[in-house]
Amino acid sequence: MRLLACLMLFSSAAFADADLIIRNAMIVDGTGADAYPGHIVVEDGVISEVLAPNATTTAKRVIDAKGRVVAPGFIDLHSHGNPLKHSFENFLAQGVTTVTLGMDGSSESLTGSGLDAWRTKATKNGLELNVIPMSGHGTVRHKAGIDDGTRALSAPQIKALQQTLKDDLAAGSFGLSLGLEYVPGVYAEEAEMKALGAVIEAENAIIMSHMRSEDNADVEDAIDELVSMAPKGRVHISHLKVVYGKGTARADELLAFMEGKRVSGARLSADVYPYAASFTGVGILFPEWALPPTDYNALRQTRDDELKAYLKARIEKRGGPEALLFGTAPYAGKTMAEAAQDAGKDPVDFMADLGPTGGSAAHFVMDRALVDRLVAAPGVALSTDGSPTMRHPRGYGTYARLIEYYVQDKNLISLEAAVHKATGLPAEIMQLSDRGIISPGMAADLIIFEPANVRERTNFTTPHKLATGFDMVLVGGKTAFESGGRTKVRSGQLLKRRPSPA
């Protein structure tokens, strides 16, 4: 039994003068194994021992968990924002101790001036939590001197692109992020993608992609494109979803398709956020031929009727003007219908005047039953796709929702499986050998909570309310969040990829 295997980790010997002991814990260790009681010993920011309940325990600092759950800190596989500019308290409040940044093809704040330069700033200023850095495809393009609108790259451009990515990986980037529905990813052709994929394969790094399309009719083709980019490499689907798809049967069909890819040899993984609305730029409503670097004003002089016909069909397909809720000024908190009415315009005319760079919004385009099946599916990790400032509840409530809704209320998944989705599984996907589970030698990124007390307090109208119920969050063995607020501790690290054999 797995419980017996866990008990073999215990020592019954006394352990004196440790830095920290968390006593009387109900340990959910991140592996998916059954919870078990014990004490956790921490030395120099690392778990040094897991002790049996009857062990003698003394230390410089003692935390009595009083039977509450102690789990590894959650690892968010898809995050946004810059922790050198904004507090990530909203992540700490929901148990997140590690975020993945540089996503959707953009890593300007991380790698634009070089990852080493960002590391220097982070070391000087300190980080509230750990950061996994990714290299954004668009940023790599910019550093290689390639314009956004360039489609077919020349041989010298491809060589420059590959070298830029290699340099980022050598500096510690974990891999390449793609935003294939966004500029400039939307313009990337097969030769460019495979050239980058070859670098990823050679370095055993990872590709994490917002895919070419998430629409019901296209999602399998988009997965095929992603896998073909690096057939022998590690490829990861960011925020797995089926836009317009309905029901658990469609979710099961997609999951079976992905499993078929793995059976055929693909090293394919995925994450999901637990909400039925996405959040992205309004450019997703517009045709490719209207996106930057196109001269949008000039285009409207020659193709305005065609543009509006496209927008009308796209808006209707995506649920109509009531299914889009703006998250950026000056229309934040208003639906497209409300913003258009306030402006005295038809929604199509309003959006045409706003243009593809006119803001971001929540798009209510997913089916709850389908989303729930993807969240509960074994092998699918969790992510927020959120930030400290985004007007979407996922940035403040994702992991609280995992515990409150999926474990406690709906019993769709066990606590142990839920914690695995948020810890051990993402650590495995990112090849983090020193965190994600509770075991000797692992970083002491730990959270203490009573599952029944966890609450997701955020929603789409008031999206910036901190989650509650995660009583204490430790990053590197130091308390980063306690009693409902962050501390002054800044013990996070900019994690560095450790090259490993393919």
N, C-alpha and C positions, 0 to 999 in steps of 0.2 A: 504493500500500500504506500501511496505517496506520503502519508503522514509519518509512517515509520522511517521513510527516507529522510524526511525533514528532521526527525528526532535524532538521527545519527550526527547531525551538525552540532548538537548540543555538547557542551562540556559541563560537568557537574562540579568542577573544581572552583575554588574561590578565585576571584579576579579582583585584585586590590589596586587602588591608586590609578584607575583609568581616568581619562579626561571626562568622560560622560558615560552614564549608564541610563538607558530607558528601561525602567522596571515594569513588570506586570502588564506587558503588551500582549495583545492578540495579533500575532504576526501574520500578515498577508504578504507573502514574500515576493510577489511579482512573477512567479513561474507558472501560476495557475493551480498550484498545489493547495490542498486544504489548509485553512488557517490553523495556527497552533499557538499555544501560550509560551512565553519566554521573556528573556531580558536581552537587550541589545547593547553591546559595549562598543564605544567609539574612542579611537585614539588618532590624533592628528588629522581629523576630518575623514577618517576611514573606519569602516566597521571592522573591528578586530576580532570579535567573537560574538556568537549567539549562544546564550546560556539557557539551561533548563530552568523551569520555574522554581525548583528547590535549591538552586545554586546560591552561594554566598556572594553578594554583590556590594562593593563599595567603590566610590569614585569621588573625584573632586566636585562633580556636578551630578545630581540625580534627578531625573524626570520620572514621575510616577504616572504611567499611562492609565492606571486604574481600570484595566480591562478593555480599554479602547483599542481600536485597530491602529496598528503601526504598519505603514506600507512604504515602498519606495516612492520618492517624489515623482510626479507625473512628467512624462516627456512628450511635449507637444511637437508633432512632426510638421506642422505648417502654421507659422506665425508671421505677424507683420509688426513693424514699428522699429524704433531705434532706442535701445535702453540707455544710450548715452545722452538722450534728449528727454525721454519720458520715463516716468516710473512704471514699472510692470507689476504694481501692486495687485491689479486685477487678476493676473496670472497666479501670483503667490496665494491669493485668497481662495483660489479653487484647487490648490495643491500642486501647481505646476512649478517644478524646479529647473526645468531645462526647456528652452524654446529653440525652434529651427527658423533661422532668418535668411533673407535673400531669396524669397520664393517668387513663383509666377514669372520668372525670367528677369527680375530686377533685383540687383544687389548693390546699387550705387552707394548707399551709406556704408556698406561693409567692405566691398572689394573695389569700389570705383577708384580710390586712391591707393589701393593695395591693402591686403588683409593684414600685413605686418604693421602698417600705420594704425589701423583700427585696434589691433591688439595692444599697441603701445598706449593708446588713449584709454582703452578699457582697463589696463593694468594701473594706470595713473588714477582714474576716476572711480574704479571699482564697479562691479556688476551685482545687481540684486539677485540674479539667477544665472544659470549657465546658458551659453549660447552655442548652438551648432551652426556654423557658417556654411552657406551654399553660394555658388557662383551663378548669378542670373545670366541666362543666355543673352538677353539684350545688353546687359552690362559688358559681357565678354565681347560682344559685337562692337560696342562703342570703344572699348579699349583697343580693339584691333583696327579701329579706323574705318568701320563699315557703316554706311548710312542706314537709317531705319528702313527706308523703302526698297533697298537693294534685294533682289530676289536671287537670281542665278549668280553665285559667287565665282570669281576667277580662282585659278589655282593658287596664286599668291595670297589671295584673301583667305582661302580655306587654310592655308599653311599658317597664316598669322592668327587665325581664330584658334586653331589647334594649339599653337604655342602659348597663347594667352591663357587658355584653359589649363594647360600643363603647369604654367607658372602659378596659377591660383591653387591648384591641387598641391603643388610643392610647398606652398605657404600654409597649408592646413585646411583648405576648403574640403568639404566632404563630397562635393560633386556638383552637378549641373542642374539648375532649375529651369524649367521651361514654362512659358505662358503662350501657348500656341493659338489662343483666341485673341491675343493682344498684340499690339505693335511692339517690337518688330517680329515676334514669333510667328505671327500670322503669315508673314512673307517667307518663312524658312522653307526651303525645298529639300527634297530627299537627299541630294548629295551633301548638303551642308549638315543635315542632321546625322547622317551616317558617319561623316568625318568626325564630328564631335563624339558620337557613340563609340568610335574606335578608340579614342583617348580614354573614355570612361572604362571600356573593357580592359585596356592595357593596364590601367591604374587600379582596377577593382574598386573604383569609386561608384557613385550612384547617380542615376538620373531621376529627378522628381518632377512630374509634369502635370500642370493644368493642361489637359489634352486639347486636341484640335476641335473636338466637339463633345459635349455631354448630352446632346439631344438623343431621345429614345431611338431614333432610326439610325444614328451614326456612332453610338458609343462603342460598339464592338470594332468597327473599322478604326476608330481612334486608338483603341488598345492595340490593334494589329500594327498600326503605324509606330506606336511607342516601342513595342517589342522589337520590331524590325530595325529600329535605330541602333540597338545594341543586342543582337540575338543571344550572345553569350554573357551579357552584362547584367548588372543589377538595375532594374527599372521599377519605378514606383509611381502609382497613380495617386495624385493629390486629390483630396476631397471627392472621393468616388460618389457619383450620383447618376441618376437617369432623369433628365429633364423631360417632362411630359409623360414619363412612364407611370404605370399604375399597378399597385398591388404587390403582394409578397411573391406571387408566381414570377413576375418580371424580375424581381430582385434575385430569386433563386436561379433564373435563367442566366443572368449576368454573372453570378458567382460561379455557376457551372462552367461558363465560357472561360472565366479566368483560371479555374482549376485545370481545364483542358490545356491551357497555355503552359501551365506549370508542369503538367504531366509530359508535355512535349519538349520540355527542357528550359522554358523561360524562367528566369529568376525574378518573378513578378510579385509585387506587394502593393498594398493600398492602405489609405487612411480615409476616414469619413468624419464629418461633423454631424451632430444629432439634431439638425433643424431642417425644416421643409422649405426654407427660403435661403437663397444665396445672397451674396453681397458683392457687387462688382460695378464697374463703370457702365454708364448708359451706352457707351460705344458698342456694347454687345447687341444692341438693337439695330445697329446700322450695317449696311453692306460693306464688304471689304473695300470696294472702290471708293468709299466715302471716308475712309480712315486716314489719319496722318501717315505719310507726309503730303497727302493730297491737299490741294488748295480748295478747302471746303466752300469758301465763298464763291469762287469761280465755278465750282461744280454745280452749285445751286442755280447759277445763271443758265446752265445748259441742260441739266438733268433733274430739275426740281420735281417734275411730275413723276418721274421714275423713282426718285428717292422717296417721295411721300407714299407712293403705292407700295414700295417695299416696307416702309415703316408701318403702314396700316396693317399689312398682313402679319408682320412680325409681332406687333403689339397684340393683335387679336390672338395669335397663336400662343403667346405667353400669358394669357389670362386676362387681357384687356388693361385699360389704364388704372383700374383699381388694384391690380396685382403688383404694382411697382410703388415702393415707399422710399422717397428720397432720404438719403443720409448725409447729404452735404448742403451747405448754404448756397443760395438763400431759401431753398425749399425743404430743408431738413424737417422730417416729421410729417410731410404732406405726401399724399399719393399723387401719381401723375394726373389723375382726374382732378384732384383738388388744386394742384398747382396750375393746370391749364385753365380751370374755371376762374381762378384768381386773376390770371393774365388775360381773361376774356378771349381765349383761343380754343379751337378744337385741339384735342390731344396730339393728333398727328402734326398739325402746324406748330404746336408748342415744342414738340421734340425736334422737329426739323430746324426751328429757330435756335433751340438750345445747342444742338450739334453733338457730335460723338465724344467730345471732351468736356461736356457740360456738367459733369458731376457723377456721383456714385449713388447706388440705391440697393435696397433689399428687393429681390425678385422672388415672388411667391410662385414657384414653378415646379415644386416637387410634391410627391405624394407621401403622406405620413407613414402609411403601412409599409411602403417600399423602403423608406429611410430607416424605419425601425428594424427591418429585417437585415439591412446592411450593417447597422450598428451592432446588432447582436451576433453577426456571423463570425465564427472562429476564423482567425487569421487576418481579420481586418482591424487595423489599429485606429486610434482616435486622434483627432486634431481639432484645433479651434478655428484655424484660418482667421483668427481675430487679432486685434491690436488694442492698445490702451485707449484709442480715440474713436475707433470705428463704431458707427451707430447700428450695431447688430448684437443681439444677446450672446452670440457664440463667443465673443471675446471675454465675457465676464461669467458665463454660466455653463460652458460645455461640460466640464468635469463634474460640477455639482449636478447637472442634469443626468449624467451617466449614473451617478449613485442614487439620486433621489427618484428619478423617473424609471430608469431601466432596471435597477436592482430592487429598490424598496417598493415602489408603487406598482409597477407592472410585472415584476418578477420575470423579465424577459432574459435575464442573464444573472449568473451567480456573482457575488461580490468578488470572489477569487478570479473569475474570468474577466470581470470588468477591470480590475486592477491590472491584470496581465495585459489587456489591451492598451493600457495607459503607461505601462512601465517596461516589463520584460520584452514584450513584442516590439515596441519601437526601438528599444536598445538593440535588439537583434537585427532589425531592419537597417539601422545606422551603424552596425558593427561597433557598438560601444561596449568595450570589454570590462569597464570598471564601474558601471552603474546600471540601474534598471531592475535589480533584484536585491534582496536582503541576504547577504552572505559575507563571510569574512573576506576582506580584500576589496570590497566594493565601497565606492564613495558614500559617505553618510548623508545622502540627500533623502530625507525622511519626512513623512507626514503623519500626524496623529489626529484621529477623528472618530466620532461615533456615527456610523452610517445613518441611523435614524434621525440624526440632528442636521444632516446636510440639506441645505436649501439653495435652489437657484432663484435668486430674487430679481433677476433682470428680465426684461421683455422688450418688444419692439418699440414701445412708446417711451419707456424709461430704460434704455439699454446699458446704462453705466452704474448699476447697483452691484456692489461686491457680493459674491457668494458668501454664505455663512455655513458654519459647521466644521470647517477644517481648522481645528483649534491651534495647531502649531505646525510650522513648516521649517525644516532645517535644511540649509544648503551648506554642504561641506562640514556638517556637524555643528554649525552655528545657527542660532534661531533668527530666521529672516522674517517670519510672520508669526504674530502671537496676539491673542486677545483682540482679534478683529482688525488688526492693522500691521503694517510693515514696521520693522525695527530699523535701526541705523546700520545694521550689519550689511556689508556688501562683500560676500564671500563667494560670489559666482565666478565662473571661469569662462573664457573663450576656449571652447574645446577644439582640439586639433586632431584631424584625421590621422590615424596610425595606419600606414600602408600595410596591407595584408595580402597574402596570396589569393589569387582568383579561385 
